[in-house]
Amino acid sequence: MGEEMRTLPCRSCKKPLVQRSRWRRKRYCGPWHRVKYTVSKIVELVMEAGAA
Ligand SMILES: [Zn+2]
């Protein structure tokens, strides 16, 4: 034993991602979901600024 199967959901699509590295957490299933998440965050901020 001693095998650790840790998972974290993708921040963009919530798909479970197996964490292979102890040091680096994988937060997105691919580079495009990272972009998608970043863009959606910016849009959110802009919308908030526009509403205020
Ligand atoms: Zn994803």
mmCIF file of the protein (N, C-alpha, C, O) and its ligand, coordinates in Angstrom:
data_MODEL
# 
_entry.id   MODEL 
# 
loop_
_entity.id 
_entity.type 
_entity.pdbx_number_of_molecules 
1 polymer     1 
2 non-polymer 1 
# 
_entity_poly.entity_id                      1 
_entity_poly.type                           'polypeptide(L)' 
_entity_poly.nstd_linkage                   no 
_entity_poly.nstd_monomer                   no 
_entity_poly.pdbx_seq_one_letter_code       MGEEMRTLPCRSCKKPLVQRSRWRRKRYCGPWHRVKYTVSKIVELVMEAGAA 
_entity_poly.pdbx_seq_one_letter_code_can   MGEEMRTLPCRSCKKPLVQRSRWRRKRYCGPWHRVKYTVSKIVELVMEAGAA 
_entity_poly.pdbx_strand_id                 A 
# 
loop_
_entity_poly_seq.entity_id 
_entity_poly_seq.num 
_entity_poly_seq.mon_id 
_entity_poly_seq.hetero 
1 1  MET n 
1 2  GLY n 
1 3  GLU n 
1 4  GLU n 
1 5  MET n 
1 6  ARG n 
1 7  THR n 
1 8  LEU n 
1 9  PRO n 
1 10 CYS n 
1 11 ARG n 
1 12 SER n 
1 13 CYS n 
1 14 LYS n 
1 15 LYS n 
1 16 PRO n 
1 17 LEU n 
1 18 VAL n 
1 19 GLN n 
1 20 ARG n 
1 21 SER n 
1 22 ARG n 
1 23 TRP n 
1 24 ARG n 
1 25 ARG n 
1 26 LYS n 
1 27 ARG n 
1 28 TYR n 
1 29 CYS n 
1 30 GLY n 
1 31 PRO n 
1 32 TRP n 
1 33 HIS n 
1 34 ARG n 
1 35 VAL n 
1 36 LYS n 
1 37 TYR n 
1 38 THR n 
1 39 VAL n 
1 40 SER n 
1 41 LYS n 
1 42 ILE n 
1 43 VAL n 
1 44 GLU n 
1 45 LEU n 
1 46 VAL n 
1 47 MET n 
1 48 GLU n 
1 49 ALA n 
1 50 GLY n 
1 51 ALA n 
1 52 ALA n 
# 
loop_
_struct_asym.id 
_struct_asym.entity_id 
A 1 
B 2 
# 
loop_
_chem_comp.id 
_chem_comp.type 
_chem_comp.mon_nstd_flag 
ALA 'L-peptide linking' y 
ARG 'L-peptide linking' y 
CYS 'L-peptide linking' y 
GLN 'L-peptide linking' y 
GLU 'L-peptide linking' y 
GLY 'peptide linking'   y 
HIS 'L-peptide linking' y 
ILE 'L-peptide linking' y 
LEU 'L-peptide linking' y 
LYS 'L-peptide linking' y 
MET 'L-peptide linking' y 
PRO 'L-peptide linking' y 
SER 'L-peptide linking' y 
THR 'L-peptide linking' y 
TRP 'L-peptide linking' y 
TYR 'L-peptide linking' y 
VAL 'L-peptide linking' y 
ZN  non-polymer         . 
# 
_pdbx_entity_nonpoly.entity_id   2 
_pdbx_entity_nonpoly.name        ? 
_pdbx_entity_nonpoly.comp_id     ZN 
# 
_pdbx_nonpoly_scheme.asym_id         B 
_pdbx_nonpoly_scheme.entity_id       2 
_pdbx_nonpoly_scheme.mon_id          ZN 
_pdbx_nonpoly_scheme.ndb_seq_num     1 
_pdbx_nonpoly_scheme.pdb_seq_num     101 
_pdbx_nonpoly_scheme.auth_seq_num    101 
_pdbx_nonpoly_scheme.pdb_mon_id      ZN 
_pdbx_nonpoly_scheme.auth_mon_id     ZN 
_pdbx_nonpoly_scheme.pdb_strand_id   A 
_pdbx_nonpoly_scheme.pdb_ins_code    . 
# 
loop_
_atom_site.group_PDB 
_atom_site.id 
_atom_site.type_symbol 
_atom_site.label_atom_id 
_atom_site.label_alt_id 
_atom_site.label_comp_id 
_atom_site.label_asym_id 
_atom_site.label_entity_id 
_atom_site.label_seq_id 
_atom_site.pdbx_PDB_ins_code 
_atom_site.Cartn_x 
_atom_site.Cartn_y 
_atom_site.Cartn_z 
_atom_site.occupancy 
_atom_site.B_iso_or_equiv 
_atom_site.pdbx_formal_charge 
_atom_site.auth_seq_id 
_atom_site.auth_comp_id 
_atom_site.auth_asym_id 
_atom_site.auth_atom_id 
_atom_site.pdbx_PDB_model_num 
ATOM   1   N  N  . MET A 1 1  ? 0.854   -1.204 0.000   1.00 0.00 ? 1   MET A N  1 
ATOM   2   C  CA . MET A 1 1  ? 0.000   0.000  0.000   1.00 0.00 ? 1   MET A CA 1 
ATOM   3   C  C  . MET A 1 1  ? 0.887   1.250  0.000   1.00 0.00 ? 1   MET A C  1 
ATOM   4   O  O  . MET A 1 1  ? 2.033   1.221  -0.448  1.00 0.00 ? 1   MET A O  1 
ATOM   5   N  N  . GLY A 1 2  ? 0.338   2.318  0.501   1.00 0.00 ? 2   GLY A N  1 
ATOM   6   C  CA . GLY A 1 2  ? 1.093   3.562  0.514   1.00 0.00 ? 2   GLY A CA 1 
ATOM   7   C  C  . GLY A 1 2  ? 0.822   4.393  -0.725  1.00 0.00 ? 2   GLY A C  1 
ATOM   8   O  O  . GLY A 1 2  ? 1.493   5.389  -0.994  1.00 0.00 ? 2   GLY A O  1 
ATOM   9   N  N  . GLU A 1 3  ? -0.175  3.957  -1.467  1.00 0.00 ? 3   GLU A N  1 
ATOM   10  C  CA . GLU A 1 3  ? -0.510  4.714  -2.667  1.00 0.00 ? 3   GLU A CA 1 
ATOM   11  C  C  . GLU A 1 3  ? -1.618  5.705  -2.320  1.00 0.00 ? 3   GLU A C  1 
ATOM   12  O  O  . GLU A 1 3  ? -2.687  5.324  -1.844  1.00 0.00 ? 3   GLU A O  1 
ATOM   13  N  N  . GLU A 1 4  ? -1.349  6.935  -2.560  1.00 0.00 ? 4   GLU A N  1 
ATOM   14  C  CA . GLU A 1 4  ? -2.323  7.974  -2.233  1.00 0.00 ? 4   GLU A CA 1 
ATOM   15  C  C  . GLU A 1 4  ? -2.997  8.482  -3.488  1.00 0.00 ? 4   GLU A C  1 
ATOM   16  O  O  . GLU A 1 4  ? -2.345  8.998  -4.396  1.00 0.00 ? 4   GLU A O  1 
ATOM   17  N  N  . MET A 1 5  ? -4.269  8.336  -3.528  1.00 0.00 ? 5   MET A N  1 
ATOM   18  C  CA . MET A 1 5  ? -4.997  8.845  -4.675  1.00 0.00 ? 5   MET A CA 1 
ATOM   19  C  C  . MET A 1 5  ? -5.819  10.041 -4.236  1.00 0.00 ? 5   MET A C  1 
ATOM   20  O  O  . MET A 1 5  ? -6.964  9.904  -3.807  1.00 0.00 ? 5   MET A O  1 
ATOM   21  N  N  . ARG A 1 6  ? -5.236  11.177 -4.346  1.00 0.00 ? 6   ARG A N  1 
ATOM   22  C  CA . ARG A 1 6  ? -5.948  12.391 -3.960  1.00 0.00 ? 6   ARG A CA 1 
ATOM   23  C  C  . ARG A 1 6  ? -6.552  13.026 -5.197  1.00 0.00 ? 6   ARG A C  1 
ATOM   24  O  O  . ARG A 1 6  ? -5.967  13.014 -6.280  1.00 0.00 ? 6   ARG A O  1 
ATOM   25  N  N  . THR A 1 7  ? -7.702  13.563 -5.010  1.00 0.00 ? 7   THR A N  1 
ATOM   26  C  CA . THR A 1 7  ? -8.341  14.240 -6.137  1.00 0.00 ? 7   THR A CA 1 
ATOM   27  C  C  . THR A 1 7  ? -8.797  15.634 -5.721  1.00 0.00 ? 7   THR A C  1 
ATOM   28  O  O  . THR A 1 7  ? -9.099  15.903 -4.559  1.00 0.00 ? 7   THR A O  1 
ATOM   29  N  N  . LEU A 1 8  ? -8.832  16.488 -6.705  1.00 0.00 ? 8   LEU A N  1 
ATOM   30  C  CA . LEU A 1 8  ? -9.347  17.851 -6.523  1.00 0.00 ? 8   LEU A CA 1 
ATOM   31  C  C  . LEU A 1 8  ? -10.217 18.135 -7.742  1.00 0.00 ? 8   LEU A C  1 
ATOM   32  O  O  . LEU A 1 8  ? -9.850  17.754 -8.853  1.00 0.00 ? 8   LEU A O  1 
ATOM   33  N  N  . PRO A 1 9  ? -11.344 18.787 -7.565  1.00 0.00 ? 9   PRO A N  1 
ATOM   34  C  CA . PRO A 1 9  ? -12.146 19.082 -8.748  1.00 0.00 ? 9   PRO A CA 1 
ATOM   35  C  C  . PRO A 1 9  ? -11.550 20.220 -9.571  1.00 0.00 ? 9   PRO A C  1 
ATOM   36  O  O  . PRO A 1 9  ? -10.974 21.165 -9.033  1.00 0.00 ? 9   PRO A O  1 
ATOM   37  N  N  . CYS A 1 10 ? -11.704 20.104 -10.881 1.00 0.00 ? 10  CYS A N  1 
ATOM   38  C  CA . CYS A 1 10 ? -11.284 21.184 -11.770 1.00 0.00 ? 10  CYS A CA 1 
ATOM   39  C  C  . CYS A 1 10 ? -12.096 22.414 -11.394 1.00 0.00 ? 10  CYS A C  1 
ATOM   40  O  O  . CYS A 1 10 ? -13.306 22.324 -11.186 1.00 0.00 ? 10  CYS A O  1 
ATOM   41  N  N  . ARG A 1 11 ? -11.440 23.554 -11.308 1.00 0.00 ? 11  ARG A N  1 
ATOM   42  C  CA . ARG A 1 11 ? -12.151 24.774 -10.909 1.00 0.00 ? 11  ARG A CA 1 
ATOM   43  C  C  . ARG A 1 11 ? -13.157 25.237 -11.944 1.00 0.00 ? 11  ARG A C  1 
ATOM   44  O  O  . ARG A 1 11 ? -14.094 25.977 -11.645 1.00 0.00 ? 11  ARG A O  1 
ATOM   45  N  N  . SER A 1 12 ? -12.943 24.791 -13.148 1.00 0.00 ? 12  SER A N  1 
ATOM   46  C  CA . SER A 1 12 ? -13.821 25.235 -14.226 1.00 0.00 ? 12  SER A CA 1 
ATOM   47  C  C  . SER A 1 12 ? -14.994 24.287 -14.455 1.00 0.00 ? 12  SER A C  1 
ATOM   48  O  O  . SER A 1 12 ? -16.135 24.738 -14.551 1.00 0.00 ? 12  SER A O  1 
ATOM   49  N  N  . CYS A 1 13 ? -14.736 22.979 -14.543 1.00 0.00 ? 13  CYS A N  1 
ATOM   50  C  CA . CYS A 1 13 ? -15.800 22.039 -14.887 1.00 0.00 ? 13  CYS A CA 1 
ATOM   51  C  C  . CYS A 1 13 ? -16.112 21.038 -13.771 1.00 0.00 ? 13  CYS A C  1 
ATOM   52  O  O  . CYS A 1 13 ? -16.995 20.195 -13.930 1.00 0.00 ? 13  CYS A O  1 
ATOM   53  N  N  . LYS A 1 14 ? -15.405 21.121 -12.655 1.00 0.00 ? 14  LYS A N  1 
ATOM   54  C  CA . LYS A 1 14 ? -15.626 20.265 -11.481 1.00 0.00 ? 14  LYS A CA 1 
ATOM   55  C  C  . LYS A 1 14 ? -15.311 18.789 -11.705 1.00 0.00 ? 14  LYS A C  1 
ATOM   56  O  O  . LYS A 1 14 ? -15.740 17.927 -10.937 1.00 0.00 ? 14  LYS A O  1 
ATOM   57  N  N  . LYS A 1 15 ? -14.580 18.517 -12.736 1.00 0.00 ? 15  LYS A N  1 
ATOM   58  C  CA . LYS A 1 15 ? -14.182 17.142 -12.998 1.00 0.00 ? 15  LYS A CA 1 
ATOM   59  C  C  . LYS A 1 15 ? -13.087 16.759 -12.003 1.00 0.00 ? 15  LYS A C  1 
ATOM   60  O  O  . LYS A 1 15 ? -12.143 17.526 -11.809 1.00 0.00 ? 15  LYS A O  1 
ATOM   61  N  N  . PRO A 1 16 ? -13.193 15.588 -11.368 1.00 0.00 ? 16  PRO A N  1 
ATOM   62  C  CA . PRO A 1 16 ? -12.149 15.228 -10.404 1.00 0.00 ? 16  PRO A CA 1 
ATOM   63  C  C  . PRO A 1 16 ? -10.808 14.962 -11.074 1.00 0.00 ? 16  PRO A C  1 
ATOM   64  O  O  . PRO A 1 16 ? -10.722 14.224 -12.055 1.00 0.00 ? 16  PRO A O  1 
ATOM   65  N  N  . LEU A 1 17 ? -9.770  15.572 -10.529 1.00 0.00 ? 17  LEU A N  1 
ATOM   66  C  CA . LEU A 1 17 ? -8.429  15.423 -11.076 1.00 0.00 ? 17  LEU A CA 1 
ATOM   67  C  C  . LEU A 1 17 ? -7.553  14.705 -10.071 1.00 0.00 ? 17  LEU A C  1 
ATOM   68  O  O  . LEU A 1 17 ? -7.487  15.099 -8.906  1.00 0.00 ? 17  LEU A O  1 
ATOM   69  N  N  . VAL A 1 18 ? -6.885  13.662 -10.507 1.00 0.00 ? 18  VAL A N  1 
ATOM   70  C  CA . VAL A 1 18 ? -5.981  12.926 -9.629  1.00 0.00 ? 18  VAL A CA 1 
ATOM   71  C  C  . VAL A 1 18 ? -4.720  13.750 -9.438  1.00 0.00 ? 18  VAL A C  1 
ATOM   72  O  O  . VAL A 1 18 ? -4.097  14.199 -10.401 1.00 0.00 ? 18  VAL A O  1 
ATOM   73  N  N  . GLN A 1 19 ? -4.359  13.937 -8.183  1.00 0.00 ? 19  GLN A N  1 
ATOM   74  C  CA . GLN A 1 19 ? -3.166  14.710 -7.861  1.00 0.00 ? 19  GLN A CA 1 
ATOM   75  C  C  . GLN A 1 19 ? -1.964  13.784 -7.829  1.00 0.00 ? 19  GLN A C  1 
ATOM   76  O  O  . GLN A 1 19 ? -1.788  13.011 -6.887  1.00 0.00 ? 19  GLN A O  1 
ATOM   77  N  N  . ARG A 1 20 ? -1.155  13.865 -8.843  1.00 0.00 ? 20  ARG A N  1 
ATOM   78  C  CA . ARG A 1 20 ? 0.008   12.975 -8.936  1.00 0.00 ? 20  ARG A CA 1 
ATOM   79  C  C  . ARG A 1 20 ? 1.203   13.551 -8.195  1.00 0.00 ? 20  ARG A C  1 
ATOM   80  O  O  . ARG A 1 20 ? 2.034   12.812 -7.669  1.00 0.00 ? 20  ARG A O  1 
ATOM   81  N  N  . SER A 1 21 ? 1.280   14.852 -8.159  1.00 0.00 ? 21  SER A N  1 
ATOM   82  C  CA . SER A 1 21 ? 2.413   15.471 -7.490  1.00 0.00 ? 21  SER A CA 1 
ATOM   83  C  C  . SER A 1 21 ? 2.000   15.965 -6.119  1.00 0.00 ? 21  SER A C  1 
ATOM   84  O  O  . SER A 1 21 ? 0.908   16.510 -5.955  1.00 0.00 ? 21  SER A O  1 
ATOM   85  N  N  . ARG A 1 22 ? 2.845   15.782 -5.153  1.00 0.00 ? 22  ARG A N  1 
ATOM   86  C  CA . ARG A 1 22 ? 2.568   16.258 -3.795  1.00 0.00 ? 22  ARG A CA 1 
ATOM   87  C  C  . ARG A 1 22 ? 2.741   17.759 -3.705  1.00 0.00 ? 22  ARG A C  1 
ATOM   88  O  O  . ARG A 1 22 ? 2.087   18.436 -2.912  1.00 0.00 ? 22  ARG A O  1 
ATOM   89  N  N  . TRP A 1 23 ? 3.634   18.260 -4.533  1.00 0.00 ? 23  TRP A N  1 
ATOM   90  C  CA . TRP A 1 23 ? 4.037   19.660 -4.401  1.00 0.00 ? 23  TRP A CA 1 
ATOM   91  C  C  . TRP A 1 23 ? 3.208   20.607 -5.230  1.00 0.00 ? 23  TRP A C  1 
ATOM   92  O  O  . TRP A 1 23 ? 2.928   21.740 -4.839  1.00 0.00 ? 23  TRP A O  1 
ATOM   93  N  N  . ARG A 1 24 ? 2.825   20.111 -6.381  1.00 0.00 ? 24  ARG A N  1 
ATOM   94  C  CA . ARG A 1 24 ? 2.067   20.996 -7.257  1.00 0.00 ? 24  ARG A CA 1 
ATOM   95  C  C  . ARG A 1 24 ? 0.657   20.483 -7.393  1.00 0.00 ? 24  ARG A C  1 
ATOM   96  O  O  . ARG A 1 24 ? 0.439   19.350 -7.821  1.00 0.00 ? 24  ARG A O  1 
ATOM   97  N  N  . ARG A 1 25 ? -0.283  21.296 -7.036  1.00 0.00 ? 25  ARG A N  1 
ATOM   98  C  CA . ARG A 1 25 ? -1.669  20.897 -7.159  1.00 0.00 ? 25  ARG A CA 1 
ATOM   99  C  C  . ARG A 1 25 ? -2.188  21.211 -8.550  1.00 0.00 ? 25  ARG A C  1 
ATOM   100 O  O  . ARG A 1 25 ? -1.958  22.282 -9.112  1.00 0.00 ? 25  ARG A O  1 
ATOM   101 N  N  . LYS A 1 26 ? -2.879  20.250 -9.063  1.00 0.00 ? 26  LYS A N  1 
ATOM   102 C  CA . LYS A 1 26 ? -3.488  20.454 -10.362 1.00 0.00 ? 26  LYS A CA 1 
ATOM   103 C  C  . LYS A 1 26 ? -4.895  20.972 -10.110 1.00 0.00 ? 26  LYS A C  1 
ATOM   104 O  O  . LYS A 1 26 ? -5.710  20.296 -9.482  1.00 0.00 ? 26  LYS A O  1 
ATOM   105 N  N  . ARG A 1 27 ? -5.173  22.156 -10.595 1.00 0.00 ? 27  ARG A N  1 
ATOM   106 C  CA . ARG A 1 27 ? -6.473  22.770 -10.330 1.00 0.00 ? 27  ARG A CA 1 
ATOM   107 C  C  . ARG A 1 27 ? -7.390  22.789 -11.551 1.00 0.00 ? 27  ARG A C  1 
ATOM   108 O  O  . ARG A 1 27 ? -8.592  23.028 -11.443 1.00 0.00 ? 27  ARG A O  1 
ATOM   109 N  N  . TYR A 1 28 ? -6.804  22.536 -12.691 1.00 0.00 ? 28  TYR A N  1 
ATOM   110 C  CA . TYR A 1 28 ? -7.588  22.574 -13.931 1.00 0.00 ? 28  TYR A CA 1 
ATOM   111 C  C  . TYR A 1 28 ? -7.251  21.336 -14.744 1.00 0.00 ? 28  TYR A C  1 
ATOM   112 O  O  . TYR A 1 28 ? -6.124  20.844 -14.707 1.00 0.00 ? 28  TYR A O  1 
ATOM   113 N  N  . CYS A 1 29 ? -8.245  20.835 -15.483 1.00 0.00 ? 29  CYS A N  1 
ATOM   114 C  CA . CYS A 1 29 ? -7.993  19.624 -16.265 1.00 0.00 ? 29  CYS A CA 1 
ATOM   115 C  C  . CYS A 1 29 ? -7.160  19.928 -17.505 1.00 0.00 ? 29  CYS A C  1 
ATOM   116 O  O  . CYS A 1 29 ? -6.602  19.012 -18.109 1.00 0.00 ? 29  CYS A O  1 
ATOM   117 N  N  . GLY A 1 30 ? -7.066  21.193 -17.892 1.00 0.00 ? 30  GLY A N  1 
ATOM   118 C  CA . GLY A 1 30 ? -6.248  21.544 -19.034 1.00 0.00 ? 30  GLY A CA 1 
ATOM   119 C  C  . GLY A 1 30 ? -6.012  23.031 -19.059 1.00 0.00 ? 30  GLY A C  1 
ATOM   120 O  O  . GLY A 1 30 ? -6.667  23.774 -18.328 1.00 0.00 ? 30  GLY A O  1 
ATOM   121 N  N  . PRO A 1 31 ? -5.072  23.491 -19.903 1.00 0.00 ? 31  PRO A N  1 
ATOM   122 C  CA . PRO A 1 31 ? -4.778  24.935 -19.934 1.00 0.00 ? 31  PRO A CA 1 
ATOM   123 C  C  . PRO A 1 31 ? -5.985  25.778 -20.321 1.00 0.00 ? 31  PRO A C  1 
ATOM   124 O  O  . PRO A 1 31 ? -6.097  26.928 -19.897 1.00 0.00 ? 31  PRO A O  1 
ATOM   125 N  N  . TRP A 1 32 ? -6.889  25.220 -21.120 1.00 0.00 ? 32  TRP A N  1 
ATOM   126 C  CA . TRP A 1 32 ? -8.043  26.008 -21.550 1.00 0.00 ? 32  TRP A CA 1 
ATOM   127 C  C  . TRP A 1 32 ? -9.022  26.253 -20.424 1.00 0.00 ? 32  TRP A C  1 
ATOM   128 O  O  . TRP A 1 32 ? -9.694  27.284 -20.395 1.00 0.00 ? 32  TRP A O  1 
ATOM   129 N  N  . HIS A 1 33 ? -9.107  25.339 -19.521 1.00 0.00 ? 33  HIS A N  1 
ATOM   130 C  CA . HIS A 1 33 ? -10.005 25.563 -18.393 1.00 0.00 ? 33  HIS A CA 1 
ATOM   131 C  C  . HIS A 1 33 ? -9.431  26.579 -17.434 1.00 0.00 ? 33  HIS A C  1 
ATOM   132 O  O  . HIS A 1 33 ? -10.166 27.264 -16.722 1.00 0.00 ? 33  HIS A O  1 
ATOM   133 N  N  . ARG A 1 34 ? -8.110  26.672 -17.418 1.00 0.00 ? 34  ARG A N  1 
ATOM   134 C  CA . ARG A 1 34 ? -7.469  27.712 -16.620 1.00 0.00 ? 34  ARG A CA 1 
ATOM   135 C  C  . ARG A 1 34 ? -7.817  29.075 -17.222 1.00 0.00 ? 34  ARG A C  1 
ATOM   136 O  O  . ARG A 1 34 ? -8.159  30.012 -16.500 1.00 0.00 ? 34  ARG A O  1 
ATOM   137 N  N  . VAL A 1 35 ? -7.727  29.174 -18.531 1.00 0.00 ? 35  VAL A N  1 
ATOM   138 C  CA . VAL A 1 35 ? -8.060  30.417 -19.233 1.00 0.00 ? 35  VAL A CA 1 
ATOM   139 C  C  . VAL A 1 35 ? -9.536  30.752 -19.012 1.00 0.00 ? 35  VAL A C  1 
ATOM   140 O  O  . VAL A 1 35 ? -9.894  31.893 -18.721 1.00 0.00 ? 35  VAL A O  1 
ATOM   141 N  N  . LYS A 1 36 ? -10.369 29.745 -19.154 1.00 0.00 ? 36  LYS A N  1 
ATOM   142 C  CA . LYS A 1 36 ? -11.810 29.933 -19.007 1.00 0.00 ? 36  LYS A CA 1 
ATOM   143 C  C  . LYS A 1 36 ? -12.146 30.464 -17.601 1.00 0.00 ? 36  LYS A C  1 
ATOM   144 O  O  . LYS A 1 36 ? -12.955 31.377 -17.440 1.00 0.00 ? 36  LYS A O  1 
ATOM   145 N  N  . TYR A 1 37 ? -11.515 29.878 -16.616 1.00 0.00 ? 37  TYR A N  1 
ATOM   146 C  CA . TYR A 1 37 ? -11.767 30.287 -15.237 1.00 0.00 ? 37  TYR A CA 1 
ATOM   147 C  C  . TYR A 1 37 ? -11.280 31.719 -15.004 1.00 0.00 ? 37  TYR A C  1 
ATOM   148 O  O  . TYR A 1 37 ? -11.969 32.517 -14.367 1.00 0.00 ? 37  TYR A O  1 
ATOM   149 N  N  . THR A 1 38 ? -10.105 32.037 -15.517 1.00 0.00 ? 38  THR A N  1 
ATOM   150 C  CA . THR A 1 38 ? -9.542  33.376 -15.362 1.00 0.00 ? 38  THR A CA 1 
ATOM   151 C  C  . THR A 1 38 ? -10.441 34.413 -16.026 1.00 0.00 ? 38  THR A C  1 
ATOM   152 O  O  . THR A 1 38 ? -10.730 35.459 -15.445 1.00 0.00 ? 38  THR A O  1 
ATOM   153 N  N  . VAL A 1 39 ? -10.879 34.116 -17.245 1.00 0.00 ? 39  VAL A N  1 
ATOM   154 C  CA . VAL A 1 39 ? -11.750 35.040 -17.982 1.00 0.00 ? 39  VAL A CA 1 
ATOM   155 C  C  . VAL A 1 39 ? -13.068 35.235 -17.228 1.00 0.00 ? 39  VAL A C  1 
ATOM   156 O  O  . VAL A 1 39 ? -13.552 36.360 -17.102 1.00 0.00 ? 39  VAL A O  1 
ATOM   157 N  N  . SER A 1 40 ? -13.641 34.150 -16.732 1.00 0.00 ? 40  SER A N  1 
ATOM   158 C  CA . SER A 1 40 ? -14.913 34.271 -16.016 1.00 0.00 ? 40  SER A CA 1 
ATOM   159 C  C  . SER A 1 40 ? -14.757 35.097 -14.748 1.00 0.00 ? 40  SER A C  1 
ATOM   160 O  O  . SER A 1 40 ? -15.680 35.802 -14.340 1.00 0.00 ? 40  SER A O  1 
ATOM   161 N  N  . LYS A 1 41 ? -13.586 35.009 -14.127 1.00 0.00 ? 41  LYS A N  1 
ATOM   162 C  CA . LYS A 1 41 ? -13.311 35.804 -12.918 1.00 0.00 ? 41  LYS A CA 1 
ATOM   163 C  C  . LYS A 1 41 ? -13.232 37.288 -13.268 1.00 0.00 ? 41  LYS A C  1 
ATOM   164 O  O  . LYS A 1 41 ? -13.754 38.138 -12.547 1.00 0.00 ? 41  LYS A O  1 
ATOM   165 N  N  . ILE A 1 42 ? -12.571 37.581 -14.388 1.00 0.00 ? 42  ILE A N  1 
ATOM   166 C  CA . ILE A 1 42 ? -12.439 38.977 -14.826 1.00 0.00 ? 42  ILE A CA 1 
ATOM   167 C  C  . ILE A 1 42 ? -13.822 39.544 -15.175 1.00 0.00 ? 42  ILE A C  1 
ATOM   168 O  O  . ILE A 1 42 ? -14.149 40.671 -14.805 1.00 0.00 ? 42  ILE A O  1 
ATOM   169 N  N  . VAL A 1 43 ? -14.615 38.762 -15.878 1.00 0.00 ? 43  VAL A N  1 
ATOM   170 C  CA . VAL A 1 43 ? -15.962 39.182 -16.252 1.00 0.00 ? 43  VAL A CA 1 
ATOM   171 C  C  . VAL A 1 43 ? -16.773 39.473 -14.988 1.00 0.00 ? 43  VAL A C  1 
ATOM   172 O  O  . VAL A 1 43 ? -17.506 40.459 -14.918 1.00 0.00 ? 43  VAL A O  1 
ATOM   173 N  N  . GLU A 1 44 ? -16.629 38.611 -14.010 1.00 0.00 ? 44  GLU A N  1 
ATOM   174 C  CA . GLU A 1 44 ? -17.335 38.769 -12.750 1.00 0.00 ? 44  GLU A CA 1 
ATOM   175 C  C  . GLU A 1 44 ? -16.968 40.114 -12.083 1.00 0.00 ? 44  GLU A C  1 
ATOM   176 O  O  . GLU A 1 44 ? -17.836 40.844 -11.604 1.00 0.00 ? 44  GLU A O  1 
ATOM   177 N  N  . LEU A 1 45 ? -15.680 40.408 -12.068 1.00 0.00 ? 45  LEU A N  1 
ATOM   178 C  CA . LEU A 1 45 ? -15.202 41.653 -11.475 1.00 0.00 ? 45  LEU A CA 1 
ATOM   179 C  C  . LEU A 1 45 ? -15.723 42.868 -12.227 1.00 0.00 ? 45  LEU A C  1 
ATOM   180 O  O  . LEU A 1 45 ? -16.136 43.859 -11.625 1.00 0.00 ? 45  LEU A O  1 
ATOM   181 N  N  . VAL A 1 46 ? -15.697 42.776 -13.553 1.00 0.00 ? 46  VAL A N  1 
ATOM   182 C  CA . VAL A 1 46 ? -16.179 43.878 -14.397 1.00 0.00 ? 46  VAL A CA 1 
ATOM   183 C  C  . VAL A 1 46 ? -17.672 44.111 -14.152 1.00 0.00 ? 46  VAL A C  1 
ATOM   184 O  O  . VAL A 1 46 ? -18.130 45.250 -14.051 1.00 0.00 ? 46  VAL A O  1 
ATOM   185 N  N  . MET A 1 47 ? -18.414 43.014 -14.061 1.00 0.00 ? 47  MET A N  1 
ATOM   186 C  CA . MET A 1 47 ? -19.850 43.107 -13.836 1.00 0.00 ? 47  MET A CA 1 
ATOM   187 C  C  . MET A 1 47 ? -20.143 43.749 -12.486 1.00 0.00 ? 47  MET A C  1 
ATOM   188 O  O  . MET A 1 47 ? -21.055 44.566 -12.358 1.00 0.00 ? 47  MET A O  1 
ATOM   189 N  N  . GLU A 1 48 ? -19.369 43.374 -11.495 1.00 0.00 ? 48  GLU A N  1 
ATOM   190 C  CA . GLU A 1 48 ? -19.536 43.939 -10.148 1.00 0.00 ? 48  GLU A CA 1 
ATOM   191 C  C  . GLU A 1 48 ? -19.237 45.422 -10.154 1.00 0.00 ? 48  GLU A C  1 
ATOM   192 O  O  . GLU A 1 48 ? -19.956 46.219 -9.552  1.00 0.00 ? 48  GLU A O  1 
ATOM   193 N  N  . ALA A 1 49 ? -18.161 45.783 -10.844 1.00 0.00 ? 49  ALA A N  1 
ATOM   194 C  CA . ALA A 1 49 ? -17.768 47.192 -10.937 1.00 0.00 ? 49  ALA A CA 1 
ATOM   195 C  C  . ALA A 1 49 ? -18.832 47.984 -11.684 1.00 0.00 ? 49  ALA A C  1 
ATOM   196 O  O  . ALA A 1 49 ? -19.110 49.134 -11.344 1.00 0.00 ? 49  ALA A O  1 
ATOM   197 N  N  . GLY A 1 50 ? -19.422 47.372 -12.694 1.00 0.00 ? 50  GLY A N  1 
ATOM   198 C  CA . GLY A 1 50 ? -20.446 48.034 -13.480 1.00 0.00 ? 50  GLY A CA 1 
ATOM   199 C  C  . GLY A 1 50 ? -21.738 48.209 -12.696 1.00 0.00 ? 50  GLY A C  1 
ATOM   200 O  O  . GLY A 1 50 ? -22.453 49.192 -12.887 1.00 0.00 ? 50  GLY A O  1 
ATOM   201 N  N  . ALA A 1 51 ? -22.037 47.273 -11.826 1.00 0.00 ? 51  ALA A N  1 
ATOM   202 C  CA . ALA A 1 51 ? -23.271 47.312 -11.049 1.00 0.00 ? 51  ALA A CA 1 
ATOM   203 C  C  . ALA A 1 51 ? -23.188 48.318 -9.909  1.00 0.00 ? 51  ALA A C  1 
ATOM   204 O  O  . ALA A 1 51 ? -24.199 48.887 -9.495  1.00 0.00 ? 51  ALA A O  1 
ATOM   205 N  N  . ALA A 1 52 ? -21.972 48.534 -9.406  1.00 0.00 ? 52  ALA A N  1 
ATOM   206 C  CA . ALA A 1 52 ? -21.800 49.413 -8.260  1.00 0.00 ? 52  ALA A CA 1 
ATOM   207 C  C  . ALA A 1 52 ? -21.936 50.899 -8.640  1.00 0.00 ? 52  ALA A C  1 
ATOM   208 O  O  . ALA A 1 52 ? -21.815 51.770 -7.779  1.00 0.00 ? 52  ALA A O  1 
HETATM 209 ZN ZN . ZN  B 2 .  ? -12.022 21.270 -16.459 1.00 0.00 2 101 ZN  A ZN 1 
# 
